[in-house]
Amino acid sequence: MAMFIRVDIDEALQAETALHKRLVEVCPVDIFAVDGARLVTVEKNLDECTLCDLCIDASGDKVKVVKLYE
């Protein structure tokens, strides 16, 4: 389980398969993966997130990176 962040994926994004591919490509630390027809997060990579916002820029409000600290 990630200690520093959680990535929330809006259920509406699951219908946008082109966006799945874009998110997998844009993330520099491989947080996203496609599992069948669903976009999922790769748990073991979550704590590698650099908070670059590339996934948010690519998806608008359909992906949220939530800090679990502060």
Secondary structure, DSSP 8 states (H G I E B T S, - for coil): --SSEEEEE-GGGGG-HHHHHHHHHH-TT--EEEETTEEEE-GGGGGG-----HHHHHHGGGEEEEES--
